[in-house]
Amino acid sequence: MEKMFSNVKIGAHPICWCNDDMLDLGDEYSFEDIVNQAAEAGYVGIELGRKFPKDPEIMTQELEKRGLKLTSGWCDTMFACAELRDKYFDMFKEKARFLKACGCGVVVAAEGTGSSCWDPREYRAKKGVQKLNNEEWSLFTSGLNEAGEFCNNIGLKLVYHVHTGTCCETYEETKRLCENTDSNKVNLLADTGHLHFCGVDMERFFRDFAERIKYVHLKNIRELVLDVVREYQIDFNSAVKCGVFTVPGDGGIDYRPIMKILSENGYEGWMMVEAEQYLPSPKTIEFMKKARSYINEITGV
């Protein structure tokens, strides 16, 4: 088919093989396994994972051998937490500098304050997310503006990950974030799996926030598993282990309308297949090839 995009590249997230949050999932995969299989499946970019080299030069050399480029990396933030704000901002800057040294153009930020997933002060998986008050929202958004300015100054782009179980997981919360941050400093990462998980109208989301979306994670949902997760109020990490997520081309999300909206709004940059799965290890490469074929089929990319 005719290509829908003129400047879009398709990458893979290493969490498809080896989970960074639940260390028992995919730990048998080595860095070499991950990047070899990503290249074999037809991807040209990959995000940072816990098995990756810590030396930027070695990282770049190993990826270049396989025709891959490091696209971005995840940074926890605690900007809404007054007592941890400075510590986490220092950590953010260190990570951003590392990503820049590795040739990345994007930094992924996600707020942990009150999160059900990774607030370091309290494990909230069973309690759920504790939403921010107005004062915390002010700290959060001003921190993002400051971090975005830092990224701009070193030649990077900050994208904020709208994420299940955090202070910003809904359409309304994303709107509030956008209204209270500088569009020249703070952009959005749109993750199809997280948006669907949270019941967000994705076509509306992609259409209304098109100008702010600068990075995309392509994650699909197994609808039957999602129904069980909702009915029994299963926490996020346990939902992952139940197999709620899968890849594009396998699951309930039809990506054609989303791709059409992105194309009509001139989206450029990376789209990353990212599907945390709890499956027997040999199947990862099969799923990644299936996703790559599906994306090519519907977009020509």
Secondary structure, DSSP 8 states (H G I E B T S, - for coil): ---S-SSEEEEE-GGGTS-SSSTTSSTT--HHHHHHHHHHTT--EE---TTS-SSHHHHHHHHHHTT-EE---EEEE-TT-TTTHHHHHHHHHHHHHHHHHTT--EEEEEE-TT-TTT-TT---TTT------HHHHHHHHHHHHHHHHHHHHTT-EEEEE--TTSS--SHHHHHHHHHTS-TTT-EEEEEHHHHHHTT--HHHHHHHTTTTEEEEEE-EE-HHHHHHHHHTT--HHHHHHTT-EE-TTSSS---HHHHHHHHHTT--EEEEE-----S-GGGHHHHHHHHHHHHHHHH--
